[in-house]
Amino acid sequence: MSDGELAAYSLVELAVDRLKRDILSGRTDPGERLVEEQLTRRLGISRAPLREAMRLLAEQGLVQHIPRRGARVATLSDDDVRELYEIRDVLERHAVTSTPAAADLTRLRAALDTIRRATDADDRLELANAHRRFHVEVVALSGNRQLTGLYETVLVRIQLYMAVNMRREAETARAAEGVHRHERLFAAVEHGDAAAVLAALSEHGARTYLS
């Protein structure tokens, strides 16, 4: 890759990161138009890397391209959300029952530490990202990379839905409860009890975001 190609790729990564943070933090609302002229000025990049970033975000389910109307932040219907949770549950069950008894918990332990730090810092977006990373690491213990990648795309879309509730969650929930839930889940994984892990996942509280 040439220096010019590397610089262009870096601009794409920059745009993906900033737009993703805006979307998953709830700073931009579902359905809100993403206007190229405004974004190129705000991000300080040209149209080419911005369009590539938008394409990558569309692949992640965070951006939708509407014919003759441009791009917008993705929206999810109630049915979309329920279906995503159903897919998540199926993937988690398969991963947990496929995880070997002697799995390395180093990355999962690090993810739990990140949850604790984000909670102490009261960084709601970083905390949501840390929760996602923890669950991805639970599934990654199965050793199935394709399943783990698919699972993470599902969680990102669920996080998009949860971003709408982030302000309400910040006002009503005790962040320490989230730490305790993940500590209980880690303990179940550490003991190698698949039934206990699945029970902890089912009681994890994610469905409080469902009507």
C-alpha positions as MATLAB code, in Angstrom:
seq = 'MSDGELAAYSLVELAVDRLKRDILSGRTDPGERLVEEQLTRRLGISRAPLREAMRLLAEQGLVQHIPRRGARVATLSDDDVRELYEIRDVLERHAVTSTPAAADLTRLRAALDTIRRATDADDRLELANAHRRFHVEVVALSGNRQLTGLYETVLVRIQLYMAVNMRREAETARAAEGVHRHERLFAAVEHGDAAAVLAALSEHGARTYLS';
ca = [
       0.000    0.000    0.000;
       1.468    3.374   -1.035;
       1.709    6.387    1.282;
      -1.199    8.006   -0.567;
      -3.368    4.911   -0.213;
      -2.454    4.620    3.472;
      -3.400    8.254    4.079;
      -6.734    7.794    2.312;
      -7.439    4.648    4.328;
      -6.591    6.507    7.542;
      -9.109    9.207    6.629;
     -11.742    6.531    6.067;
     -10.996    5.022    9.479;
     -11.201    8.466   11.063;
     -14.586    9.131    9.475;
     -15.922    5.690   10.437;
     -14.820    6.171   14.047;
     -16.304    9.654   14.450;
     -19.597    8.878   12.717;
     -19.951    5.611   14.598;
     -19.438    7.413   17.911;
     -22.089    9.979   16.958;
     -24.571    7.264   16.025;
     -23.968    4.913   18.951;
     -23.904    7.726   21.508;
     -27.354    8.902   20.439;
     -25.903   12.234   19.270;
     -27.563   11.658   15.903;
     -31.119   10.376   15.840;
     -32.319    7.317   13.890;
     -33.531    8.456   10.488;
     -31.511   11.695   10.597;
     -30.082   12.646    7.208;
     -26.315   12.510    6.778;
     -25.514   15.420    4.477;
     -22.203   15.037    2.624;
     -21.406   18.760    2.472;
     -21.888   19.177    6.212;
     -19.904   16.054    7.086;
     -16.944   16.842    4.836;
     -16.652   20.262    6.466;
     -17.009   18.932   10.005;
     -14.595   16.037    9.525;
     -12.185   17.967    7.318;
     -12.065   15.301    4.609;
     -13.066   15.009    0.952;
     -16.075   13.205   -0.456;
     -14.197   10.037   -1.479;
     -13.137    8.847    2.023;
     -16.468   10.008    3.445;
     -18.408    7.898    0.943;
     -16.220    4.872    1.673;
     -16.815    5.382    5.394;
     -20.567    5.585    4.793;
     -20.404    2.379    2.767;
     -18.629    0.585    5.610;
     -21.146    1.895    8.147;
     -23.973    0.693    5.908;
     -22.409   -2.785    5.933;
     -22.537   -2.637    9.729;
     -26.224   -1.731    9.629;
     -25.708    1.763   11.058;
     -26.372    3.777    7.894;
     -29.041    3.374    5.235;
     -28.784    4.660    1.654;
     -32.102    5.859    0.261;
     -32.360    6.124   -3.562;
     -32.368    9.784   -4.690;
     -32.461   10.933   -1.073;
     -28.932   10.219    0.144;
     -27.895    8.548    3.391;
     -29.424    8.569    6.848;
     -28.837    7.006   10.236;
     -30.424    3.565   10.210;
     -33.773    2.981   11.845;
     -35.030   -0.209   13.482;
     -38.637   -1.254   13.846;
     -39.897   -3.162   16.890;
     -39.854   -6.316   14.762;
     -36.250   -5.629   13.731;
     -35.205   -5.350   17.377;
     -37.023   -8.508   18.457;
     -35.515  -10.433   15.568;
     -32.026   -9.179   16.418;
     -32.421  -10.346   20.008;
     -33.635  -13.730   18.784;
     -30.575  -14.076   16.533;
     -28.318  -12.976   19.373;
     -29.783  -15.638   21.660;
     -29.331  -18.404   19.082;
     -25.707  -17.428   18.454;
     -24.930  -17.151   22.162;
     -26.425  -20.554   22.903;
     -24.437  -22.227   20.137;
     -21.208  -20.489   21.191;
     -21.581  -21.247   24.898;
     -22.359  -24.933   24.331;
     -19.359  -25.161   21.955;
     -16.818  -23.509   24.267;
     -14.032  -25.866   25.394;
     -13.593  -26.401   29.131;
     -10.036  -25.015   29.179;
     -10.729  -21.730   27.348;
      -8.322  -18.829   27.919;
     -10.168  -16.089   29.826;
      -7.474  -13.415   29.540;
      -9.337  -11.271   26.997;
     -12.651  -11.722   28.802;
     -11.064  -10.631   32.086;
      -9.597   -7.567   30.336;
     -13.045   -6.721   28.940;
     -14.507   -6.878   32.455;
     -11.784   -4.514   33.692;
     -12.726   -2.097   30.883;
     -16.347   -2.160   32.064;
     -15.197   -1.254   35.576;
     -13.038    1.641   34.319;
     -15.790    3.002   32.069;
     -18.236    2.804   34.968;
     -15.860    4.705   37.260;
     -15.343    7.339   34.552;
     -19.114    7.606   33.946;
     -18.512    7.416   30.184;
     -21.821    6.076   28.853;
     -20.660    5.438   25.290;
     -17.433    3.749   26.367;
     -19.463    1.665   28.815;
     -21.858    0.541   26.081;
     -18.880   -0.352   23.878;
     -17.271   -2.222   26.779;
     -20.458   -4.214   27.380;
     -20.490   -5.190   23.703;
     -16.824   -6.183   23.789;
     -17.388   -8.354   26.867;
     -20.197  -10.288   25.197;
     -18.184  -10.655   21.998;
     -15.347  -12.142   24.051;
     -17.769  -14.604   25.672;
     -18.776  -15.827   22.217;
     -15.162  -15.752   20.965;
     -14.298  -18.406   23.571;
     -16.010  -20.899   21.256;
     -13.121  -20.476   18.815;
     -15.534  -19.939   15.908;
     -14.335  -16.738   14.221;
     -17.136  -16.575   11.658;
     -19.778  -16.900   14.367;
     -18.028  -14.267   16.490;
     -17.908  -11.796   13.590;
     -21.593  -12.308   12.826;
     -22.461  -11.967   16.503;
     -20.652   -8.644   16.771;
     -22.550   -7.189   13.793;
     -25.799   -8.130   15.539;
     -24.664   -6.475   18.778;
     -23.657   -3.279   16.974;
     -27.161   -2.988   15.542;
     -28.675   -3.656   18.963;
     -26.416   -0.934   20.374;
     -27.834    1.436   17.748;
     -31.286    0.782   19.186;
     -30.011    1.121   22.757;
     -28.417    4.483   21.923;
     -31.910    5.950   21.676;
     -32.398    4.998   25.327;
     -28.951    6.059   26.518;
     -30.036    9.325   28.128;
     -32.955    7.649   29.878;
     -30.695    4.817   31.013;
     -28.177    7.305   32.397;
     -30.917    8.926   34.438;
     -32.578    5.794   35.797;
     -30.035    2.978   36.020;
     -27.311    2.397   38.549;
     -24.165    1.755   36.540;
     -22.747   -0.432   39.327;
     -25.522   -2.940   38.664;
     -24.103   -3.472   35.175;
     -20.684   -4.254   36.665;
     -22.202   -6.810   39.038;
     -24.151   -8.492   36.215;
     -20.996   -8.904   34.159;
     -19.049  -10.138   37.187;
     -21.680  -12.836   37.722;
     -21.508  -13.777   34.062;
     -17.704  -13.945   34.228;
     -17.890  -16.198   37.278;
     -20.251  -18.560   35.453;
     -17.864  -18.717   32.491;
     -14.885  -19.242   34.805;
     -16.598  -22.235   36.439;
     -17.206  -23.763   32.998;
     -20.914  -24.294   33.669;
     -22.672  -23.779   30.308;
     -26.138  -23.921   31.898;
     -25.166  -21.216   34.399;
     -23.698  -19.053   31.632;
     -26.883  -19.314   29.580;
     -28.984  -18.529   32.660;
     -26.839  -15.467   33.393;
     -27.180  -14.293   29.798;
     -30.964  -14.728   29.834;
     -31.229  -12.689   33.048;
     -28.803  -10.039   31.868;
     -31.407   -7.322   31.533;
     -30.929   -6.462   27.850;
     -34.646   -6.884   27.202;
     -35.452   -3.932   29.410;
     -34.932   -1.952   26.189;
     -37.814   -3.790   24.555;
     -41.333   -2.477   24.875;
];
